């Protein structure tokens, strides 16, 4: 039982490291886009979010 617990703990730690690396890569993509001026006004983001939420509410 201890062996299995340790195996799961190490597996969780590996996943966390992989997930952190993936998130860092995604953040870098966003920062690179920002540096190039590839941005969307926040008002547009909120409007799209409201539209998506309204569509989901209609679906039930």
Kinemage of the C-alpha trace (Angstrom):
@kinemage 1
@onewidth
@group {chain A} dominant
@subgroup {mainchain}
@vectorlist {calphas} color= white
{ca unk a 1} P 0.000 0.000 0.000
{ca unk a 2} L 2.849 2.415 0.788
{ca unk a 3} L 4.455 1.588 -2.550
{ca unk a 4} L 1.225 2.367 -4.425
{ca unk a 5} L 0.797 5.621 -2.508
{ca unk a 6} L 4.329 6.705 -3.388
{ca unk a 7} L 3.788 5.742 -7.022
{ca unk a 8} L 0.665 7.906 -7.193
{ca unk a 9} L 2.423 10.779 -5.447
{ca unk a 10} L 5.308 10.726 -7.923
{ca unk a 11} L 2.877 10.447 -10.822
{ca unk a 12} L 0.997 13.503 -9.545
{ca unk a 13} L 4.249 15.448 -9.256
{ca unk a 14} L 5.160 14.542 -12.857
{ca unk a 15} L 1.770 15.720 -14.074
{ca unk a 16} L 2.129 18.990 -12.204
{ca unk a 17} L 5.509 19.604 -13.824
{ca unk a 18} L 4.145 18.857 -17.276
{ca unk a 19} L 1.126 21.040 -16.658
{ca unk a 20} L 3.316 23.918 -15.452
{ca unk a 21} L 5.491 23.625 -18.557
{ca unk a 22} L 2.407 23.668 -20.790
{ca unk a 23} L 1.001 26.709 -19.012
{ca unk a 24} L 4.309 28.554 -19.283
{ca unk a 25} L 4.383 27.860 -23.023
{ca unk a 26} L 0.813 29.172 -23.395
{ca unk a 27} L 1.679 32.288 -21.410
{ca unk a 28} L 4.718 32.906 -23.617
{ca unk a 29} L 2.549 32.662 -26.722
{ca unk a 30} L 0.253 35.316 -25.257
{ca unk a 31} L 3.166 37.574 -24.325
{ca unk a 32} L 4.618 37.247 -27.832
{ca unk a 33} L 1.247 38.181 -29.343
{ca unk a 34} L 1.036 41.169 -27.014
{ca unk a 35} L 4.520 42.301 -28.050
{ca unk a 36} L 3.420 42.158 -31.707
{ca unk a 37} L 0.310 44.209 -30.930
{ca unk a 38} L -2.046 41.311 -31.584
{ca unk a 39} L -4.599 42.248 -28.957
{ca unk a 40} L -8.376 42.245 -28.681
{ca unk a 41} L -10.122 45.056 -26.819
{ca unk a 42} L -11.516 43.818 -23.500
{ca unk a 43} L -14.971 45.094 -24.434
{ca unk a 44} L -14.987 42.679 -27.387
{ca unk a 45} L -13.952 39.800 -25.139
{ca unk a 46} L -16.763 40.545 -22.678
{ca unk a 47} L -19.316 40.901 -25.482
{ca unk a 48} L -18.332 37.515 -26.892
{ca unk a 49} L -18.485 35.947 -23.429
{ca unk a 50} L -21.988 37.354 -22.893
{ca unk a 51} L -23.097 35.939 -26.254
{ca unk a 52} L -21.717 32.496 -25.386
{ca unk a 53} L -23.396 32.517 -21.983
{ca unk a 54} L -26.728 33.596 -23.506
{ca unk a 55} L -26.510 30.823 -26.091
{ca unk a 56} L -25.852 28.204 -23.400
{ca unk a 57} L -28.760 29.456 -21.328
{ca unk a 58} L -31.105 29.127 -24.306
{ca unk a 59} L -29.988 25.502 -24.767
{ca unk a 60} L -30.908 24.772 -21.165
